[in-house]
Amino acid sequence: MCETATQRTFGWKGWSDLPAPHIGSATGPWIDLSHRITENLSRIPFFPQPVIRQITTAPIRLTQIQWVVHHGTHVDAPCHFISDGPAMDGVPLDRLYGPGVIWRFDTQDRAAIDAADLERATPRMRPGDIVLIDTGWWHHINTERYEEHPYLTGEAAEWLVAQGAKIVGIDASSPDQAGHYRPKEFAFPVHNTLLSNGVLIAEHLTNLSPLAGRRAEIMFLGINIAGSDGAPARPVARPLD
């Protein structure tokens, strides 16, 4: 299934009114959902090569980093696609943590996950939930197959907005189709639909399988970078029994 180009214009619609998040009901250990950052970690092909280097080693050790904020596990700010949307330093803190669901989808390369698939997923999501999509693609990191990842359809994105999602995360480089198999004049329906409605996007997640099919407490605290269209993050989650 391929997404076709659309003439829709996406502008910033503002933050939707969602329930206040609460953390503290779970008691189990936190699970790290982030990939270890390296210079060779899978990245979008046109991103520049990251640089991680030590600029001094004595008498103290100092490390300098240089990479696109969308390298590795990260969160997208609305202005990544929506020109009049807020940057990372304009994202309210309560949009970055709270309860949520982790849904498992066993899919093939380039498979589309549609609204009907989300409707059948369990446990049911609630307004204000963080929704994390486990396709198992995190196992393919640093291989060519990683960019053959499944994706959400535009209709799936609209369904998530209507259900009151706060963050939508996936264990791949994008919830939209990867660059090398997008149709001509691709309109990024998932990014545009979610971000224009104040639903943040998380990409390059890992370690989701132990939480699949469960509700969880999730923290996705992206770095507070002025004017930035995204931010590296080290998200964690723990199951709610």
C-alpha angles and dihedrals in degrees: 000000000000130000112232127214117273135200094220116131116219120207133167111283097182134244112313120232105259133168115274111262122246129199125186108066095099123072105184127103120285117252118218110233097185132099118234107258115240134156089250100047113129111277141170105283096241094050112107118252109272118241123212113174141155110240094186133015101178141084082358132008117240125181123202121201130197121179144122110276088237092062114114123346108353148139126245119227117216092253089064086086106357109074096204095040124109124270124230093278088056095054110106114237092236089064090066103058142032143090123325150149133259113212124195121213119182102210142159130237113302092002119162120232107206136192091264090058091052091047090058095046120112143251093040115245123239130212109280094026125143106230119208120188117213111195094155089245092126086078088067096057112138092020131101090246091064090081091051087073127149118254143200121253124234088251090055090053091050090050091053091051091049091050092053103252115179101192128007114202133181136189092237139068094270143004086222124069117288117259099252095057101036117118119247115285091014112195102205092234096181097049093043096045096046100039095044088057095048096257107139122220126224121195139186095031121169141186093039097134097081088059099041115131093017142101115243147176108248134191118191103173107177116195113270099242118171113243094353124147091214144356140219112249142182102215121193133190139184128193124259108218 
